[in-house]
């Protein structure tokens, strides 16, 4: 990196004289970061805001922040936590030619936390747990993040729940996530009885999932009316989810994407859903007087057959998802006609 003093002396024009796309300078290299994150002192934030106002930036209000300043090819957002986010095609030049030399007084270009331009922008994410588990509920969770919340979640170690091998850690993370997002989340729990009722009504798992995702996102949108968009791990055709979203009367833009758990909001939702699924499965196990295994394995079938043998298929209906082949197998092999009604 060119030393700060040398870089400052060599430049013939400051950032604001470049005139955005009207400059004769070449555009930034595609490999240069377009998102930068800094921690500033209150005095530095106040000075930054004043200088941007003087330079003609459009200053907007910012939820949970001091200002949202918009200028040629760059957006600067300053949050009450002290975090300042700089993004846009001109972000690198803004940081190197103005923010570092004139506000920070040192060269410490801030892409330690650089990510895709919209990664930490305000948005919601949703994910589910229990879809492939015979016993227990289906849980769909949604969570809201913004540039203030996202770094906190990363420091907690939030990532796709499938990468968290310990159930106990997943439950702890779920509790910490709920605190970190300050309640701006939602959890939709479909007990086995409710799941079986809705599955019969929808006659299709993807339509049922779409309904649950839309319900969770609607609750987050109610808590954060300014939330502009949401991301969901892809599970069905776009039209299926779009119809469910429309029935909820939501105006936010919702996108499905494969492997969306890499997004911090979806990862947070994934862990919230898993934590609640584990809690509910444990409660059902206490009610049943036995440990209910996860998944749909041979161990699960054995447990289901034992429940039918001892208490009948109606008891199993209250603990499990009846459209799984496991239910028919358990009912056929472990029950007597007098004790079991299968409809």
Secondary structure, DSSP 8 states (H G I E B T S, - for coil): ---HHHHHHH-SS-GGGG-GGG-SS----TTS-SEEEEE--HHHHHHHHHHHHHTT-EEE--TTEEEEEEETTEEEEEETTSEEEEESTTHHHHIIIIIIIIIISS-----TT---TTSSSSEEEEEEE-TT-SBS-EEEEEEEE-TTHHHHHHHHT---GGG---HHHHHHHHHHHHHHTTT-EEEEEE-HHHHHHHHHHH-SHHHHHHHHHHHHHHHHHHH-TT--EEEEE--S-HHHHHHHHHHTT--SEEEEETTGGGSHHHHHHHHHHHHHHHHHHHHHHHHHTS---SSSSHHHHHHHHHHHHHH-HHHHHTTB-TTSHHHHHHHHHH--TTT----
